[in-house]
């Protein structure tokens, strides 16, 4: 929640950024399925790059920066109200807000994930992923589970995967849910830090958060850790009246600095997941990373995280970028971010796979040297034009399903969480909340 003097879009833009991040996750997984060469900065070390292998353009097909954005926005959005109350001299209200938010968040995070896993489990047991097992796509085949051996085994596998999703991040029925346990931990890190610093003066709290950022940076926690604390630090900057006044007074400096930060952020976010030595620009980033990152860390995790840190800081002080991200379309996408994240992978492995691969037949591989018949090859994409037509329609279908989820499933999950809250909370602490969960 923004301070009373802050424009409404100071928070609304975060919804827009979350919405863009969610659609880029979908695009990244589709590209990983159909055009995995885009993970590299060129076709080979001797061939030139294609358009979406170039820096900046490749941000549209990379998904790791989106996960970093979700973690950063978790720290930012979840910190705003408690920090505002603490700065206003009302730490008791801030503590109450932290306690209730942390309790609700667990239910709002876990219940929709359980429902999505159950739906994917049903698809698996009834053969929904059979075409995916034969598709000429390594990512689709590798992430598509096989039916269980028995009726009892199916239920055992379901409950086993529901547990391991939150224990170690493994879920055979939806592999991308591995991030959820880390994002939930990131939210809890935010609440714990707020709880410990609610009585601390704002400037000293900023020093503490900066120290925690450095601790996570050196500790190798590039997925969630330093991104969460960056979000908390940005929340402090948003509520710092002196800094905001200085930014307003120095319009040209603010414009130059914010534009530079956005540019640098997008460049860092372009770092390729594979073969960074194949292009000159990524070779330079590879060399730079050896100096600025801790030894032994994965640069393909650190650069997207650092890039989203720079980008978000630049957006915060760029009115044009905030107005763009505050557009109703991007905000609508942001409100669907969690349903999109939960639903897109099962729908890629079923609906999109059926359309792209289902109409083709497995090619004959002939015989080996001994004359023995080789197994048939993988199902190819039926037709390029089918792909051109099907992909845009898939996005429409995906967002239609996600919108239905937001209309019916999310409110039900909210009611279940509120019911449990009413059951376990003391009478003087009860308060209902019907807001759907956003992926932050």
C-alpha positions as CSV (number, residue, x, y, z in Angstrom):
1,X,0.0,0.0,0.0
2,X,1.5,3.4,-0.9
3,X,1.9,6.3,1.4
4,X,-0.9,8.9,1.4
5,X,1.2,11.3,-0.6
6,X,2.3,8.8,-3.2
7,X,0.5,8.5,-6.5
8,X,-1.6,5.4,-6.9
9,X,0.6,4.1,-9.7
10,X,3.6,3.9,-7.3
11,X,2.2,0.4,-6.5
12,X,0.0,-0.3,-9.5
13,X,3.1,-0.4,-11.7
14,X,4.3,-3.4,-9.8
15,X,1.2,-5.3,-11.0
16,X,2.1,-4.4,-14.6
17,X,5.7,-5.6,-14.1
18,X,4.4,-8.8,-12.5
19,X,2.1,-9.3,-15.5
20,X,4.9,-9.0,-18.0
21,X,7.1,-11.3,-16.0
22,X,4.4,-14.0,-16.0
23,X,3.8,-13.9,-19.7
24,X,7.6,-14.1,-20.3
25,X,7.7,-17.3,-18.2
26,X,5.2,-18.8,-20.6
27,X,7.1,-17.6,-23.7
28,X,10.4,-18.9,-22.2
29,X,9.0,-22.4,-21.7
30,X,7.4,-22.5,-25.2
31,X,10.8,-21.4,-26.7
32,X,12.6,-24.0,-24.5
33,X,10.2,-26.6,-26.0
34,X,10.3,-25.6,-29.7
35,X,13.4,-23.5,-30.3
36,X,16.0,-24.4,-27.6
37,X,18.8,-22.9,-29.6
38,X,17.6,-19.5,-28.3
39,X,19.1,-20.3,-25.0
40,X,22.5,-19.6,-26.6
41,X,23.7,-16.2,-27.9
42,X,24.3,-17.5,-31.4
43,X,23.6,-20.6,-33.5
44,X,27.2,-21.8,-32.9
45,X,30.6,-20.3,-32.2
46,X,31.1,-19.8,-35.9
47,X,27.6,-18.8,-37.0
48,X,25.8,-15.4,-36.5
49,X,22.9,-15.0,-34.1
50,X,19.3,-14.8,-35.0
51,X,17.2,-11.8,-33.9
52,X,16.1,-13.3,-30.5
53,X,19.6,-14.3,-29.7
54,X,20.7,-10.7,-29.6
55,X,21.0,-8.8,-26.3
56,X,17.8,-7.0,-25.3
57,X,15.7,-8.9,-27.8
58,X,16.5,-12.2,-26.0
59,X,14.9,-10.8,-22.8
60,X,11.6,-11.7,-24.5
61,X,12.4,-15.4,-24.5
62,X,14.3,-15.7,-21.2
63,X,12.4,-16.8,-18.1
64,X,14.9,-16.6,-15.2
65,X,14.6,-12.9,-14.8
66,X,10.9,-13.4,-14.3
67,X,11.4,-15.6,-11.3
68,X,13.8,-13.0,-9.9
69,X,11.1,-10.4,-10.5
70,X,8.6,-12.4,-8.6
71,X,11.0,-12.6,-5.6
72,X,11.8,-8.9,-5.8
73,X,8.1,-7.9,-5.9
74,X,7.4,-10.2,-2.9
75,X,9.9,-8.1,-0.9
76,X,8.6,-4.8,-2.3
77,X,4.8,-5.2,-2.1
78,X,4.8,-7.2,1.2
79,X,7.0,-4.6,2.9
80,X,5.1,-1.4,1.9
81,X,2.3,-1.4,4.5
82,X,4.3,-2.5,7.5
83,X,7.1,-0.1,6.7
84,X,4.6,2.7,6.2
85,X,3.0,2.0,9.6
86,X,6.4,1.7,11.3
87,X,7.5,5.1,9.8
88,X,4.3,6.6,10.9
89,X,5.0,5.7,14.5
90,X,2.6,2.8,14.7
91,X,4.8,-0.3,15.1
92,X,2.0,-2.3,16.9
93,X,-0.2,-2.0,13.8
94,X,2.8,-3.0,11.6
95,X,3.4,-6.1,13.7
96,X,-0.3,-7.0,13.4
97,X,-0.1,-6.6,9.7
98,X,3.0,-8.8,9.4
99,X,1.4,-11.5,11.6
100,X,-1.9,-11.7,9.6
101,X,-0.2,-11.4,6.2
102,X,2.3,-14.2,6.9
103,X,-0.5,-16.5,8.1
104,X,-2.7,-15.8,5.1
105,X,0.1,-16.1,2.5
106,X,0.8,-19.7,3.3
107,X,-2.8,-20.7,2.6
108,X,-3.2,-18.5,-0.5
109,X,0.1,-19.9,-1.9
110,X,-0.3,-23.6,-1.1
111,X,-4.0,-24.2,-1.8
112,X,-4.0,-23.1,-5.4
113,X,-0.8,-25.1,-6.0
114,X,-2.5,-28.2,-4.6
115,X,-5.5,-27.8,-6.9
116,X,-3.2,-27.3,-9.9
117,X,-1.2,-30.4,-9.0
118,X,-4.4,-32.4,-8.6
119,X,-5.6,-31.3,-12.1
120,X,-2.2,-32.3,-13.6
121,X,-2.3,-35.6,-11.8
122,X,-5.8,-36.4,-13.3
123,X,-4.5,-35.5,-16.8
124,X,-1.6,-37.8,-16.3
125,X,-3.6,-40.8,-15.0
126,X,-6.0,-40.6,-17.9
127,X,-3.4,-40.4,-20.6
128,X,-3.4,-36.6,-21.2
129,X,0.4,-36.6,-21.5
130,X,0.7,-39.6,-23.9
131,X,1.3,-37.4,-27.0
132,X,3.8,-35.3,-25.0
133,X,5.9,-38.5,-24.3
134,X,6.4,-38.9,-28.1
135,X,6.8,-35.2,-29.1
136,X,10.0,-34.1,-30.7
137,X,10.7,-31.7,-27.8
138,X,13.1,-32.6,-25.0
139,X,11.6,-30.1,-22.5
140,X,8.0,-31.4,-23.2
141,X,9.1,-35.1,-22.9
142,X,11.2,-34.5,-19.8
143,X,8.5,-32.6,-17.9
144,X,5.6,-35.0,-18.8
145,X,5.0,-37.6,-16.1
146,X,3.8,-41.1,-16.8
147,X,0.7,-42.7,-15.3
148,X,1.1,-44.7,-12.1
149,X,1.2,-48.5,-12.1
150,X,-1.9,-49.0,-10.0
151,X,-4.9,-47.3,-8.5
152,X,-3.4,-47.2,-5.0
153,X,0.0,-46.2,-6.4
154,X,-1.6,-43.2,-8.2
155,X,-2.9,-41.8,-4.9
156,X,0.4,-42.5,-3.2
157,X,2.2,-40.6,-6.0
158,X,-0.2,-37.7,-5.7
159,X,0.3,-37.2,-2.0
160,X,4.0,-37.8,-2.2
161,X,4.4,-35.1,-4.8
162,X,2.2,-32.7,-2.8
163,X,4.7,-33.1,0.0
164,X,7.9,-32.9,-1.9
165,X,6.7,-29.7,-3.7
166,X,7.3,-27.9,-0.4
167,X,10.0,-30.0,1.1
168,X,12.6,-30.0,-1.7
169,X,10.8,-28.4,-4.7
170,X,10.2,-31.6,-6.7
171,X,6.7,-32.1,-8.3
172,X,6.6,-34.7,-11.0
173,X,3.2,-33.5,-12.2
174,X,4.3,-29.9,-12.6
175,X,8.0,-29.5,-12.6
176,X,7.9,-25.7,-12.6
177,X,6.4,-25.6,-9.1
178,X,9.9,-26.1,-7.8
179,X,10.1,-22.3,-7.5
180,X,7.1,-22.0,-5.2
181,X,8.8,-23.3,-2.0
182,X,11.6,-20.8,-2.6
183,X,9.2,-17.9,-3.3
184,X,7.3,-18.8,-0.1
185,X,10.5,-18.8,1.9
186,X,11.3,-15.5,0.4
187,X,8.1,-14.1,1.7
188,X,8.7,-15.5,5.1
189,X,12.2,-13.9,5.1
190,X,10.5,-10.6,4.3
191,X,8.1,-11.0,7.2
192,X,10.8,-12.1,9.6
193,X,13.0,-9.1,8.8
194,X,10.1,-6.8,9.2
195,X,9.2,-8.3,12.5
196,X,12.8,-7.9,13.7
197,X,13.2,-4.3,12.5
198,X,9.7,-2.8,13.1
199,X,11.0,-0.6,16.0
200,X,14.2,0.3,14.1
201,X,14.7,3.8,12.7
202,X,14.1,3.9,8.9
203,X,17.7,4.8,8.0
204,X,19.1,2.0,10.2
205,X,16.6,-0.4,8.8
206,X,17.9,0.4,5.4
207,X,21.4,-0.4,6.5
208,X,20.2,-3.7,7.9
209,X,18.4,-4.7,4.7
210,X,21.4,-3.7,2.7
211,X,23.6,-5.9,4.9
212,X,21.2,-8.8,4.4
213,X,21.3,-8.2,0.6
214,X,25.1,-8.5,0.7
215,X,24.9,-11.6,2.9
216,X,22.6,-13.4,0.4
217,X,24.7,-12.1,-2.5
218,X,27.9,-13.6,-1.0
219,X,26.0,-16.8,0.0
220,X,25.0,-17.6,-3.5
221,X,21.2,-17.2,-3.1
222,X,20.5,-15.7,-6.5
223,X,17.1,-17.2,-7.0
224,X,15.3,-15.4,-4.1
225,X,17.5,-14.2,-1.4
226,X,19.1,-10.9,-2.6
227,X,16.1,-10.2,-4.8
228,X,13.7,-10.2,-1.8
229,X,16.0,-7.8,0.1
230,X,16.3,-5.6,-2.9
231,X,12.5,-5.3,-3.0
232,X,12.5,-4.4,0.7
233,X,15.1,-1.7,0.1
234,X,13.1,-0.3,-2.8
235,X,10.1,-0.1,-0.5
236,X,12.1,2.0,1.9
237,X,13.2,4.3,-1.0
238,X,9.5,4.6,-2.1
239,X,8.5,5.8,1.4
240,X,11.6,8.1,1.9
241,X,10.1,11.6,1.5
242,X,13.6,13.3,1.4
243,X,14.7,11.1,-1.5
244,X,11.4,11.5,-3.4
245,X,11.6,15.3,-3.0
246,X,15.2,15.3,-4.3
247,X,14.2,13.2,-7.3
248,X,11.3,15.6,-8.1
249,X,13.7,18.6,-7.9
250,X,16.3,17.1,-10.1
251,X,14.2,16.0,-13.1
252,X,17.0,15.7,-15.7
253,X,19.3,13.8,-13.4
254,X,16.5,11.4,-12.4
255,X,15.6,10.8,-16.1
256,X,19.2,10.1,-17.1
257,X,19.8,7.8,-14.1
258,X,16.6,5.9,-14.4
259,X,17.0,5.4,-18.2
260,X,20.6,4.2,-17.6
261,X,19.5,1.8,-14.9
262,X,16.8,0.3,-17.2
263,X,19.3,-0.1,-20.1
264,X,21.9,-1.8,-17.9
265,X,19.3,-4.0,-16.3
266,X,18.0,-5.2,-19.7
267,X,21.5,-5.9,-20.8
268,X,22.3,-8.0,-17.8
269,X,19.0,-9.8,-18.1
270,X,20.1,-10.8,-21.7
271,X,22.9,-13.1,-20.4
272,X,22.5,-16.5,-22.0
273,X,21.8,-19.7,-20.1
274,X,24.0,-21.7,-22.4
275,X,27.3,-21.1,-24.3
276,X,28.0,-17.5,-23.3
277,X,31.4,-17.8,-25.1
278,X,29.7,-17.9,-28.5
279,X,29.2,-14.1,-28.7
280,X,31.4,-11.2,-28.0
281,X,29.0,-9.3,-25.8
282,X,28.2,-12.3,-23.6
283,X,32.0,-13.1,-23.4
284,X,32.5,-9.7,-21.9
285,X,29.7,-10.3,-19.3
286,X,31.3,-13.7,-18.6
287,X,34.6,-11.9,-17.9
288,X,32.9,-9.2,-15.8
289,X,31.0,-11.9,-13.7
290,X,34.3,-13.4,-12.6
291,X,35.1,-10.1,-10.9
292,X,31.8,-9.1,-9.4
293,X,30.1,-12.4,-8.5
294,X,31.1,-14.8,-5.7
295,X,33.3,-17.7,-6.8
296,X,31.5,-20.8,-8.0
297,X,28.1,-19.4,-8.5
298,X,25.9,-19.8,-11.6
299,X,26.2,-16.6,-13.7
300,X,23.0,-17.5,-15.6
301,X,21.2,-17.0,-12.2
302,X,23.1,-14.0,-10.9
303,X,22.9,-11.8,-14.1
304,X,19.1,-12.0,-14.5
305,X,18.7,-11.2,-10.7
306,X,21.1,-8.3,-10.9
307,X,19.4,-7.1,-14.1
308,X,15.9,-7.1,-12.6
309,X,17.3,-5.2,-9.6
310,X,18.7,-2.4,-11.9
311,X,15.5,-2.5,-14.0
312,X,13.1,-2.1,-11.1
313,X,15.1,0.7,-9.5
314,X,15.1,2.5,-12.8
315,X,11.4,2.0,-13.2
316,X,10.7,3.4,-9.7
317,X,12.2,6.8,-10.7
318,X,10.9,6.9,-14.3
319,X,7.4,8.3,-14.6
320,X,7.0,7.2,-18.2
321,X,7.8,3.6,-17.4
322,X,5.5,3.6,-14.4
323,X,2.7,5.0,-16.5
324,X,3.2,2.3,-19.1
325,X,3.3,-0.5,-16.5
326,X,0.2,1.0,-14.8
327,X,-1.9,0.5,-18.0
328,X,-5.0,-1.4,-17.3
329,X,-4.0,-4.2,-19.7
330,X,-0.7,-4.9,-17.9
331,X,-2.4,-4.7,-14.5
332,X,-5.0,-7.2,-15.6
333,X,-2.2,-9.5,-16.6
334,X,-0.6,-9.0,-13.2
335,X,-3.8,-10.0,-11.4
336,X,-3.6,-13.3,-13.4
337,X,0.1,-13.9,-12.7
338,X,-0.4,-16.8,-10.3
339,X,-3.0,-18.7,-12.3
340,X,-0.9,-18.2,-15.4
341,X,2.2,-19.6,-13.6
342,X,0.3,-22.6,-12.3
343,X,-1.6,-23.5,-15.5
344,X,0.7,-22.8,-18.4
345,X,3.0,-25.8,-18.2
346,X,0.2,-28.5,-18.0
347,X,-1.6,-26.7,-20.9
348,X,1.6,-26.6,-22.9
349,X,2.1,-30.3,-22.4
350,X,-1.5,-31.1,-23.3
351,X,-3.5,-28.6,-25.5
352,X,-0.5,-27.0,-27.3
353,X,1.2,-30.4,-27.7
354,X,-1.9,-32.0,-29.1
355,X,-2.3,-29.2,-31.7
356,X,1.3,-29.0,-32.7
357,X,2.3,-32.7,-32.7
358,X,-0.9,-34.7,-32.5
359,X,-1.7,-34.8,-36.2
360,X,1.7,-36.1,-37.3
361,X,3.0,-39.6,-37.3
362,X,6.3,-41.0,-35.9
363,X,8.8,-41.4,-38.7
364,X,10.3,-44.8,-39.5
365,X,13.9,-45.0,-38.4
366,X,14.7,-48.1,-40.5
367,X,16.9,-50.9,-39.3
368,X,20.3,-51.1,-37.5
369,X,23.4,-52.8,-38.9
370,X,22.1,-56.2,-37.7
371,X,18.8,-55.7,-39.6
372,X,16.8,-55.2,-36.4
373,X,14.0,-52.7,-36.6
374,X,14.7,-49.4,-34.8
375,X,12.0,-47.7,-32.7
376,X,10.2,-45.0,-34.5
377,X,11.4,-41.4,-34.2
378,X,9.7,-38.6,-32.2
379,X,6.6,-36.9,-33.5
380,X,7.5,-33.8,-35.5
381,X,5.5,-30.6,-35.6
382,X,2.7,-31.2,-38.0
383,X,3.2,-28.0,-40.0
384,X,4.9,-24.6,-39.7
385,X,1.6,-22.8,-40.4
386,X,-0.1,-24.8,-37.7
387,X,2.5,-23.4,-35.3
388,X,2.1,-19.8,-36.5
389,X,-1.7,-20.0,-36.0
390,X,-1.7,-22.1,-32.9
391,X,0.7,-20.2,-30.7
392,X,-1.3,-16.9,-30.6
393,X,-4.5,-18.8,-30.1
394,X,-2.9,-20.7,-27.2
395,X,-2.1,-17.5,-25.4
396,X,-5.8,-16.4,-25.8
397,X,-6.9,-19.8,-24.5
398,X,-4.4,-19.7,-21.6
399,X,-5.5,-16.3,-20.4
400,X,-9.2,-17.3,-20.8
401,X,-8.6,-20.3,-18.5
402,X,-6.6,-18.2,-16.1
403,X,-9.3,-15.6,-15.9
404,X,-11.9,-18.3,-15.1
405,X,-9.5,-19.6,-12.4
406,X,-9.2,-16.1,-10.9
407,X,-13.0,-15.7,-11.0
408,X,-13.9,-19.0,-9.3
409,X,-10.9,-20.9,-7.9
410,X,-9.0,-18.0,-6.3
411,X,-12.1,-16.7,-4.3
412,X,-12.8,-20.2,-3.1
413,X,-9.1,-20.6,-1.9
414,X,-9.5,-17.2,-0.2
415,X,-12.7,-18.4,1.6
416,X,-10.9,-21.5,2.8
417,X,-8.0,-19.5,4.1
418,X,-10.4,-17.1,5.8
419,X,-12.4,-19.9,7.3
420,X,-9.2,-21.4,8.8
421,X,-8.2,-18.0,10.1
422,X,-11.6,-17.5,11.8
423,X,-11.1,-21.0,13.3
424,X,-7.6,-20.4,14.8
425,X,-7.3,-16.7,15.4
426,X,-8.2,-15.0,18.6
427,X,-11.4,-12.9,18.5
428,X,-9.5,-9.6,18.7
429,X,-7.2,-10.5,15.8
430,X,-9.8,-11.8,13.3
431,X,-10.1,-9.9,10.0
432,X,-11.1,-11.1,6.6
433,X,-9.4,-10.5,3.4
434,X,-10.8,-11.4,-0.1
435,X,-7.9,-10.3,-2.2
436,X,-6.6,-12.9,-4.6
437,X,-2.9,-13.9,-4.4
438,X,-0.6,-12.3,-6.8
439,X,2.7,-13.9,-7.7
440,X,4.7,-11.5,-5.4
